[in-house]
Amino acid sequence: MISSAQTTERYPPIGDYAIIGDCRSAALVSCEGSLDWLCWPQFDSPSIFASLLDAEQGGRFSLQPTDPFRTERHYLPGTNVLETVFHTDSGSVALRDVMTVASEEYKQDALVPEHEILREIEGLAGTVEVEIHYEPRPDYARRTVSLKQRGRLGVWCRAGRAALVLHSDAPLDISSDKRSASSTIRVLAGERRFLSLTWSDDGPAVVPALGASARARLEQSVEWWQEWSNRSTYKGPYREAVERSLLALKLMCFAPSGAVIAAPTTSLPEKIGGVRNWDYRYCWLRDASYTVRALLELGYEEEAEAYCGWLLHATRLTWPELQVVYDVYGKARLPEDELDHLEGYAGSRPVRIGNGAHDQIQLDVYGEVLDAIFRLVNGPDFFDRDTV
């Protein structure tokens, strides 16, 4: 029998996780280099990795030294590109994690994967032995995984209708049960190694090149984020903290519709061992006014307009009633279900997907929506006839 103390020890503190994303989905990376939460292709899709909610069954993608280590972490300035530096007695390495992003103009002229997480390992000093462990568990660990080695095209498996591909410049050994893959590599000072995890559902799968091409995609992502954060008009105190909050808010924006979700996770407990564990990967109208105000006052009118566009679209679908919560495309019914096979974060059950709050009545949402739109309106011709 596993005690509650032992259960808690198997889960990093929630505050130790860092987020990466591409304004369509998001992933959480622990301070030990383990990617413990990822939903593709969008925020509320079934998970690919969910050891955040079940340390044994949920699945993860980890990179860390084999020897004892200490870490320090930060985001590259003005970006959502995460850098984790591992220090060991034999040397140090930097792990950079990014969900790659690019401009729409670039995507028109280049073959890019639908979704990619790029992980770069750079040797900083000495020599460090790094262990790679890849354990995908699609559909909240409800699907059976069968990994296939396809040589230069990487390690493949199915995730529903999609192809999930791990492309690495380190050879990966698939376990005998075909449910995981691993490798141990030595990284020397000045050396760079890359791993690219991609998702392809619509059209031919794109397996992006590694090496110089991977470094270019990482640098392109850095430039994209820095260009976005440099648009901020904020000149007051605590600028660095305000910028980091803005970058976090941008990660909650769903670019295809303009929606802004409450959080990228489900079922993280209000209290360890408690039952108030809700799915927050949706959009609450009660957040609308503050969100629009923050975006407008800091110079992000484009995001504010996109969000208000989503607000008008979603509420039109349920007019004259306003729901409490909608999904990223304005769907109003979010049936709630419990995943009994998952342990829950540090044993906190149930694990829920969907959100029954869509059946609640909260009259304050009318005021939130009206105030949000009022803040954005800049003239009598702002709305079309149907909206008016």
C-alpha positions as CSV (number, residue, x, y, z in Angstrom):
1,M,0.0,0.0,0.0
2,I,1.3,3.5,-0.9
3,S,0.9,6.1,1.8
4,S,-0.5,9.6,1.2
5,A,3.0,11.0,1.9
6,Q,4.6,8.7,-0.7
7,T,1.9,9.7,-3.2
8,T,2.7,13.4,-2.7
9,E,6.4,12.8,-3.0
10,R,5.9,11.5,-6.6
11,Y,4.5,14.8,-7.7
12,P,6.5,18.0,-8.1
13,P,4.9,21.1,-6.5
14,I,2.5,22.7,-8.9
15,G,4.5,25.9,-8.7
16,D,7.6,24.1,-10.0
17,Y,6.0,23.7,-13.4
18,A,6.7,26.1,-16.3
19,I,4.5,26.6,-19.3
20,I,5.3,26.6,-23.1
21,G,2.7,27.0,-25.9
22,D,1.9,28.2,-29.4
23,C,-1.5,30.0,-28.8
24,R,-3.3,26.8,-29.7
25,S,-2.2,24.4,-27.0
26,A,0.2,24.3,-24.1
27,A,2.5,22.0,-22.2
28,L,3.9,22.0,-18.7
29,V,7.6,21.2,-17.9
30,S,8.9,20.3,-14.5
31,C,12.0,21.8,-13.0
32,E,13.7,18.4,-13.6
33,G,13.1,18.6,-17.4
34,S,10.0,16.3,-17.6
35,L,7.2,17.3,-19.9
36,D,4.3,16.1,-17.7
37,W,1.3,17.7,-19.4
38,L,0.4,18.2,-23.1
39,C,-2.9,18.3,-25.0
40,W,-2.9,18.4,-28.8
41,P,-4.2,19.8,-31.1
42,Q,-5.9,22.4,-28.8
43,F,-6.2,23.2,-25.1
44,D,-9.2,21.0,-24.4
45,S,-8.1,18.1,-26.5
46,P,-7.3,14.7,-24.8
47,S,-3.8,14.6,-23.3
48,I,-0.7,13.1,-24.8
49,F,1.2,13.3,-21.6
50,A,-0.6,13.4,-18.2
51,S,1.8,12.3,-15.5
52,L,0.7,15.6,-13.8
53,L,-2.5,13.7,-13.0
54,D,-1.0,10.1,-12.7
55,A,2.7,9.7,-12.1
56,E,2.6,6.0,-13.1
57,Q,0.1,5.8,-16.0
58,G,-0.2,9.3,-17.4
59,G,2.9,9.4,-19.6
60,R,5.8,11.9,-19.9
61,F,8.8,13.0,-22.0
62,S,11.8,13.6,-19.8
63,L,15.4,14.8,-20.4
64,Q,17.7,14.9,-17.4
65,P,21.3,14.1,-16.4
66,T,21.9,10.6,-15.1
67,D,24.1,12.0,-12.2
68,P,22.8,14.1,-9.3
69,F,22.1,17.6,-10.5
70,R,20.8,21.0,-9.5
71,T,18.8,23.2,-11.8
72,E,18.1,26.9,-12.5
73,R,15.4,28.1,-14.9
74,H,14.3,31.2,-16.7
75,Y,12.6,32.2,-20.0
76,L,14.7,33.7,-22.7
77,P,14.1,37.5,-22.4
78,G,10.8,38.6,-23.9
79,T,9.7,35.1,-24.9
80,N,7.9,31.9,-23.8
81,V,11.0,29.9,-24.6
82,L,12.0,28.0,-21.5
83,E,15.7,27.4,-20.5
84,T,16.6,24.9,-17.8
85,V,20.3,24.6,-16.9
86,F,21.4,21.4,-15.2
87,H,24.6,21.5,-13.1
88,T,26.4,18.2,-12.3
89,D,29.9,17.4,-10.9
90,S,31.1,16.6,-14.4
91,G,29.7,19.6,-16.2
92,S,26.5,21.5,-17.2
93,V,24.0,21.5,-20.0
94,A,21.1,23.8,-21.0
95,L,17.8,22.4,-22.1
96,R,15.6,24.8,-24.1
97,D,12.0,23.9,-24.6
98,V,9.7,25.7,-27.1
99,M,6.4,25.0,-28.9
100,T,7.6,26.5,-32.2
101,V,5.8,29.5,-33.7
102,A,6.1,31.4,-36.9
103,S,4.3,34.2,-38.8
104,E,1.5,33.4,-41.1
105,E,3.5,34.8,-44.0
106,Y,6.3,32.3,-43.3
107,K,3.8,29.4,-43.1
108,Q,2.5,30.2,-46.6
109,D,6.0,29.6,-48.1
110,A,7.3,26.8,-46.0
111,L,6.4,23.2,-44.9
112,V,5.8,23.3,-41.2
113,P,4.3,20.7,-38.9
114,E,0.8,21.4,-37.5
115,H,2.3,21.3,-34.0
116,E,5.9,20.9,-32.7
117,I,7.7,20.9,-29.4
118,L,11.4,21.4,-30.0
119,R,13.8,20.5,-27.3
120,E,17.5,21.6,-27.6
121,I,20.3,20.3,-25.4
122,E,23.4,22.4,-25.4
123,G,26.6,21.5,-23.6
124,L,27.9,24.4,-21.5
125,A,30.8,22.9,-19.6
126,G,32.5,19.5,-19.3
127,T,30.6,16.4,-20.3
128,V,27.2,15.4,-19.1
129,E,25.4,12.1,-19.6
130,V,21.7,12.8,-20.3
131,E,18.9,10.2,-20.2
132,I,16.0,10.6,-22.6
133,H,12.7,8.8,-21.7
134,Y,9.7,9.1,-24.0
135,E,6.4,7.6,-22.9
136,P,3.3,8.9,-24.8
137,R,-0.1,8.0,-23.4
138,P,-2.8,9.5,-25.8
139,D,-6.4,10.1,-24.8
140,Y,-5.8,10.5,-21.1
141,A,-3.9,7.2,-21.1
142,R,-6.9,5.4,-22.4
143,R,-5.4,4.3,-25.7
144,T,-3.0,1.5,-26.3
145,V,0.3,2.7,-27.6
146,S,2.5,0.9,-30.1
147,L,5.7,2.8,-31.0
148,K,7.3,2.1,-34.4
149,Q,10.9,2.9,-35.3
150,R,11.1,4.4,-38.8
151,G,14.7,5.2,-39.0
152,R,15.5,8.7,-40.2
153,L,11.7,9.6,-39.9
154,G,11.8,9.0,-36.2
155,V,9.6,7.1,-33.7
156,W,5.9,7.0,-34.7
157,C,2.7,6.1,-33.0
158,R,-1.0,6.9,-33.5
159,A,-2.9,9.3,-31.3
160,G,-6.5,8.9,-32.5
161,R,-6.5,9.9,-36.2
162,A,-3.2,11.7,-35.9
163,A,0.4,10.7,-36.2
164,L,2.7,11.5,-33.2
165,V,6.3,11.6,-34.3
166,L,9.5,11.9,-32.2
167,H,12.4,12.8,-34.4
168,S,15.8,12.8,-32.6
169,D,19.5,13.0,-33.5
170,A,20.1,10.5,-30.8
171,P,19.2,6.8,-31.4
172,L,16.1,5.8,-29.4
173,D,15.6,2.2,-28.2
174,I,12.0,1.1,-28.1
175,S,11.0,-1.0,-25.2
176,S,9.9,-4.7,-25.7
177,D,6.3,-3.8,-25.0
178,K,6.5,-0.9,-27.6
179,R,5.0,1.5,-25.1
180,S,8.1,3.7,-24.5
181,A,11.5,4.7,-26.0
182,S,14.7,5.8,-24.3
183,S,18.3,6.7,-24.9
184,T,21.4,7.8,-23.0
185,I,23.7,10.3,-24.6
186,R,26.9,12.2,-23.7
187,V,26.8,15.9,-24.3
188,L,30.1,17.8,-24.5
189,A,30.7,21.5,-24.0
190,G,29.7,23.3,-27.2
191,E,27.6,20.4,-28.6
192,R,23.9,20.8,-29.5
193,R,21.4,17.9,-29.7
194,F,17.8,18.2,-30.8
195,L,14.5,16.3,-30.3
196,S,11.4,17.3,-32.2
197,L,8.0,16.0,-31.2
198,T,5.3,16.7,-33.8
199,W,1.5,16.1,-34.3
200,S,0.0,15.7,-37.8
201,D,-3.7,15.2,-38.4
202,D,-4.7,17.3,-41.4
203,G,-2.8,16.5,-44.6
204,P,0.6,15.0,-45.1
205,A,2.8,14.7,-42.0
206,V,5.7,17.0,-41.9
207,V,8.8,15.7,-40.1
208,P,11.0,18.8,-39.7
209,A,14.8,18.6,-40.1
210,L,17.1,18.8,-37.1
211,G,20.5,20.4,-36.8
212,A,20.8,23.8,-38.3
213,S,17.2,23.8,-39.3
214,A,16.0,23.1,-35.8
215,R,18.2,25.9,-34.4
216,A,16.7,28.2,-37.0
217,R,13.2,27.3,-35.9
218,L,14.1,28.0,-32.3
219,E,15.6,31.4,-33.1
220,Q,12.6,32.2,-35.3
221,S,10.3,31.4,-32.3
222,V,12.5,33.6,-30.0
223,E,12.1,36.5,-32.6
224,W,8.4,36.0,-32.9
225,W,7.8,36.2,-29.1
226,Q,10.2,39.2,-28.7
227,E,8.5,41.1,-31.5
228,W,5.1,40.4,-29.8
229,S,6.3,41.5,-26.3
230,N,8.0,44.6,-27.7
231,R,4.6,45.9,-28.7
232,S,3.7,46.5,-25.1
233,T,3.1,50.2,-24.3
234,Y,3.6,49.7,-20.5
235,K,6.1,52.2,-19.0
236,G,5.4,51.9,-15.3
237,P,7.0,50.0,-12.4
238,Y,7.7,46.3,-12.3
239,R,7.9,46.2,-16.1
240,E,9.6,42.7,-16.1
241,A,6.7,41.2,-14.0
242,V,4.1,42.9,-16.2
243,E,5.8,41.6,-19.3
244,R,5.9,38.1,-17.9
245,S,2.2,38.3,-17.0
246,L,1.4,39.5,-20.6
247,L,3.4,36.6,-22.1
248,A,1.4,34.2,-19.9
249,L,-1.9,35.8,-20.9
250,K,-0.9,35.4,-24.6
251,L,-0.3,31.7,-24.0
252,M,-3.9,31.5,-22.9
253,C,-5.2,33.0,-26.2
254,F,-6.5,30.6,-28.8
255,A,-5.4,32.2,-32.0
256,P,-7.9,30.6,-34.4
257,S,-10.9,32.1,-32.6
258,G,-9.6,34.8,-30.3
259,A,-10.9,33.0,-27.2
260,V,-9.0,33.3,-23.9
261,I,-9.0,30.2,-21.7
262,A,-8.9,30.2,-17.9
263,A,-6.0,27.7,-17.6
264,P,-4.3,25.0,-19.7
265,T,-5.0,22.2,-17.2
266,T,-7.7,20.1,-15.7
267,S,-8.2,18.7,-12.2
268,L,-5.4,20.4,-10.3
269,P,-6.8,20.5,-6.8
270,E,-7.9,23.5,-4.7
271,K,-6.6,21.5,-1.8
272,I,-4.4,18.4,-1.9
273,G,-6.6,15.4,-1.5
274,G,-9.7,17.5,-2.0
275,V,-12.5,17.0,-4.5
276,R,-12.7,20.6,-5.9
277,N,-10.8,19.6,-9.1
278,W,-12.2,21.2,-12.2
279,D,-11.5,21.4,-15.9
280,Y,-10.5,25.0,-16.6
281,R,-9.5,24.7,-20.2
282,Y,-12.5,26.8,-21.3
283,C,-13.6,30.4,-21.5
284,W,-15.5,32.0,-18.7
285,L,-17.5,35.2,-19.5
286,R,-16.9,36.5,-16.0
287,D,-13.3,37.1,-17.0
288,A,-14.1,39.1,-20.1
289,S,-14.0,42.7,-18.8
290,Y,-10.7,42.4,-16.9
291,T,-9.1,40.6,-19.8
292,V,-10.1,43.2,-22.4
293,R,-9.1,46.0,-20.1
294,A,-5.6,44.5,-19.6
295,L,-5.0,43.9,-23.3
296,L,-6.2,47.4,-24.3
297,E,-4.3,49.3,-21.7
298,L,-1.0,47.6,-22.5
299,G,-1.3,48.1,-26.3
300,Y,-2.7,44.9,-27.6
301,E,-5.8,46.1,-29.4
302,E,-5.6,43.2,-32.0
303,E,-5.9,40.6,-29.2
304,A,-8.7,42.5,-27.5
305,E,-10.7,42.8,-30.8
306,A,-10.2,39.1,-31.5
307,Y,-11.4,38.2,-28.0
308,C,-14.5,40.5,-28.3
309,G,-15.2,38.9,-31.7
310,W,-15.2,35.5,-30.0
311,L,-17.4,36.9,-27.2
312,L,-20.0,38.2,-29.7
313,H,-19.9,34.9,-31.7
314,A,-20.2,32.6,-28.7
315,T,-23.0,34.6,-27.0
316,R,-24.9,34.9,-30.3
317,L,-25.0,31.1,-30.4
318,T,-27.0,31.0,-27.1
319,W,-28.9,34.3,-27.5
320,P,-30.8,35.5,-25.6
321,E,-29.3,33.5,-22.7
322,L,-25.7,33.8,-21.8
323,Q,-23.9,30.7,-20.6
324,V,-21.3,30.9,-17.9
325,V,-18.6,29.1,-19.9
326,Y,-17.9,28.1,-23.5
327,D,-15.2,26.3,-25.3
328,V,-12.7,27.9,-27.6
329,Y,-15.1,27.9,-30.6
330,G,-18.2,28.9,-28.7
331,K,-19.6,25.5,-28.0
332,A,-22.0,25.9,-25.0
333,R,-22.5,22.4,-23.8
334,L,-19.4,20.9,-22.0
335,P,-20.6,17.6,-20.5
336,E,-18.6,16.6,-17.5
337,D,-17.0,13.2,-17.0
338,E,-14.7,11.6,-14.5
339,L,-11.6,9.6,-15.4
340,D,-11.6,6.9,-12.7
341,H,-8.5,5.2,-14.0
342,L,-6.2,8.2,-13.2
343,E,-4.9,8.7,-9.7
344,G,-5.2,12.5,-9.7
345,Y,-2.5,15.0,-8.8
346,A,-0.9,13.8,-5.5
347,G,-3.9,11.5,-5.1
348,S,-6.5,14.3,-5.5
349,R,-9.6,12.7,-7.1
350,P,-11.8,12.8,-9.1
351,V,-10.0,13.7,-12.4
352,R,-12.6,15.6,-14.5
353,I,-12.9,16.6,-18.1
354,G,-15.6,18.9,-19.3
355,N,-17.3,21.3,-17.0
356,G,-20.8,21.2,-15.6
357,A,-20.8,24.9,-14.9
358,H,-22.3,25.4,-18.4
359,D,-25.7,24.6,-16.7
360,Q,-25.3,27.3,-14.0
361,I,-27.0,30.7,-14.0
362,Q,-24.8,33.6,-13.2
363,L,-26.4,36.9,-14.0
364,D,-23.2,39.0,-13.6
365,V,-21.9,37.6,-16.9
366,Y,-24.2,40.1,-18.8
367,G,-22.4,43.0,-17.2
368,E,-19.0,41.5,-17.8
369,V,-19.7,41.1,-21.6
370,L,-21.3,44.6,-21.9
371,D,-18.4,46.2,-20.1
372,A,-15.8,44.3,-22.3
373,I,-17.5,45.4,-25.5
374,F,-18.0,49.0,-24.2
375,R,-14.2,49.3,-23.6
376,L,-13.5,48.3,-27.1
377,V,-16.1,50.3,-29.1
378,N,-14.4,53.1,-30.9
379,G,-17.2,54.5,-33.1
380,P,-20.8,54.2,-34.2
381,D,-19.9,51.9,-37.1
382,F,-18.0,49.4,-35.0
383,F,-20.8,46.8,-35.1
384,D,-22.7,45.3,-38.0
385,R,-26.5,45.4,-38.1
386,D,-27.0,41.8,-36.7
387,T,-24.8,42.5,-33.7
388,V,-26.6,45.8,-33.0
